[in-house]
Amino acid sequence: MITAISLAACGNTDKKKENKVESEHSTTTGVGTTEAQVSTTASLSFTDKDGKTVSLSSLKGKVVFINFWATWCPPCIQEMPTINELKAKYKGNNDIVFLMVDVDNKMEKSTAFMEKNKYDLPVYVPASNIPSEYLGSSIPTTVILDKSGDMIARIEGGRDYTSPEIIKVVNELVDSN
């Protein structure tokens, strides 16, 4: 029962979002498959705790790991240590960027959460509308973009981001040209 609860995703508080990307985006094994690729848009952007805005289009040339989460979501909290561990594997590597996006827009609360738990994960809030191709109907949702800005994975629900399969995919993306 604990496993079932830990794998369940928290319902999104925005019930108006009905469009959902099908399972083609919920796997990390489809690297390079054109059916599972969604191009980023220049208008999708996020703001950090210092008020600096970053657009996805400005991150082309880097692998982008985006995790949509909230401090009240148990599966989000459960997967956070593994995301922190994954990020630590790439410390000093400028070919990958991690964006932890608080869907509730509560920067102070989410930053305090990261500090309290000693996570080295940068918190952002949405600075633009998030298309349903990125965030469907539940959190946590993780999106991984390749260096071209194409979505190669969209994962709904909590995961262990230290699993060998995920690390292999991320390594391949980071090492690609």
N, C-alpha and C positions, 0 to 999 in steps of 0.2 A: 504494500500500500504506500509506503514511503517513497518507493521508486516511482510509482504512478503519479504521486503528487509532485515529486521533484521534476518530472518530465513534462508536466502540464504547463501550458503557457498562461500567463495572466491575460484576462480580457482587456482589450484596449478601451480606454474611457471614452473614446470618440466613436460612438455607435453609428455615426453617419457614414463611416467608411465601410462600404460593403464589398468593394472590389478587392479581390485577393489574388495574388500571383499564385498560380498552381504549383504543384510539387516540383516542376522542372527547376525551380530556383531554390529548393530546399535541400539540395544535396551539395556536398563539397567535392564530389568525385567527378563532376562534369567539367573539368577544366578544359577550356578551349572549345567547348561545343557551342556552336552558333545559336542553337535554339534557346539556350539558357542565358544568353547575353542580352543585357539591356544597357544601352548607352546612357551615360550620365548627362544631366542637363546643366547648363551654365547657371541656371537660377537656383539650384539646390544649394543652400548654404547653412552654416551653423555658426554660433557665436560662443566664444570661450569666456572664462570668468573675468578676463580683463576687458571684455567688450570688443575684442578683435573678431572680425567675421572672416570665415574661410569658406570658399566655394569649392565644390567638388571639381569643377573644371580647373581650378588652380592647382589641384593635386595630381593632375595627369603626369605620368612618369613615375608614380609611386603606387604601391599596393595600398589600398585603403580598406581598413577593417572598421566597420561602423556597427556599434551595438546600441540598439534602441532599448531603453530600460527605464525603471522608476524605482525609487527607494522603498516603496511599499510592496513590491512584487517579489514573492519568495523565490521563484525560479531565477529571477534576475540576480538576486543576492547570492543564490547558491552557485551560479556559474562565474561570478565575479573573480574569485581567487584563481580560476583557471585562465581567465582572460589576462589577469595581471601576470601570471606565470608565462603565458604566451608572449606578452609584450616584453617581458624581461629577457626572453631569448633573443630579441632583436634590438636590445639596447645599443645605441650608437649606430644603428643601421638606418641610413637616411632613405632607404628604398621602401619603407613601410611606415604608415601613419595609422594611429589608433584614435578613433573618435567615439567617445562614450556619450551618447545623446540622451539626455533626460527628457522624456516625452511630456513631463508635467511642467517644464519650464521653471523648475525650482533650483536655480543654480546654487544658492547658498546652502540649501539642504543637501543636495547631491555632492557638493564639494566637501562639506563637513563629513558626509558618509565615507568618502574616499580617504580623507585624512584620518578619521577615526580607525579605519580598517587598515591603514598604512598601504593603500593601493597607489601605485604609480600610474594612474590612468587619468588622462585629461578629459574633463567634463565639458560638454557643449550643450547648448539648447538650440532648437530649430530657429533659424533666422528667416525661413521661408516655409511655405507649405511643403509637406513631405508627401510625394506621390505614393499611391498605393503599391506601385511596383517595388518600393523600398519598405514601407511599413504598412502591412495589411491590417488584420483585425486583432492581433495579439502581441504582447511583449513577454519575454524578450524576443527580439528579432535581430539577427545579425546579417549584415550584408558585406560581402567581400568583393571589391573591385580590383581588376587587374590594372597593370600600368597604363593601358590604353583608356581606362575609365569605364570599361565594360563590366557589368555585373556578372560574376561567374558563380556566385553562391548567394542564396537567400535562405536563411535558416530560422525557422520559427520554433520557439520553445528553448528551454535550457539545454546546454550541452557542456561536455568536458572539452575545453579547447586545448587541452594538453594531450588529446588522443593522438596516436601515431598517424592516423589518416588525415586529420586536420593539419598537423604539423607538416606532413609531407606535401600537401597541397600548397600551404602558405610558403614553404621553402621553394617549391617550384616557381611560384609566382614572383617571389622576391629575387630569385636567381635569373629569371627570364629577362630578355632585353626589351 
